[in-house]
Amino acid sequence: MQRRTFLAAAGAVGVTALAGCSNSSSGTPDNNTNGYETISVDGSNAQVPLAPIDDVYQWFEEGSAKFVDARGQQQYDAAHIEGAVLSPAPDGQSNDPTGEWDESERIVTYCGCPHHLSAMRAASLIDSGYTEVFALDEGFFEWQERGYPLQGSQVDVKPPSYTIRGETDASQAGKNAWARHEQSGQREVGPIADDGSFELELHFYDVTESSPIVVETPTYRVEKSLGELSGTIVRNVER
């Protein structure tokens, strides 16, 4: 991954983003991202720069960036980067706090996977005219692991990780698969690969293997317990 120790102000970057837990990139960095790896998202030709945590923490210490938690309310309430606002992917919420920010503000989005939801939210912000938006490359839990400043009711808790793997029609490649715990509103998203496969890594608070989870792709919807879903390959039950 090509990076710099510190990134000066970036130029405008056009995006609508989605990436998986893997560090998929767009290829050769361009001048608009000052050498950072970038990722793209379904539905957009733009790129989201992935800012490494060392740089992001430096911005935090300097007070030179604003932080956006792209997850959901329960995850935000449990633990979030100190001073971050809740602005869920992909497009924020009613009366979103980012609406009051200047379009030239440096903004860092983050999530837990490490940059599924954060890339989506970053892309939406860039599409709305914000000119210096980044997704935290390593994600929220690396920030927590390093003992960097947090706020919330469960700042010392790292929820267990569950992986859900599935398959859908290869014609859906590049689109999104979602996993949701509807009772709490927690969700995760991941891209569908060229062969129709997908992988979702869940970090949900107060969810157990018996909790019902909805997995949804553009072609089907399945609801089973988390234990069942993480122990098999999820497919359309009608196939």
Helices and strands as residue ranges (DSSP letters): G 31-33, E 38-39, E 48-51, H 53-62, E 66-69, H 73-78, E 80-81, E 85-86, G 97-100, E 106-110, H 117-127, E 132-136, H 140-145, E 150-151, E 162-167, G 170-172, E 176-181, E 186-191, E 197-202, E 212-216, E 221-225, H 226-230, E 233-234
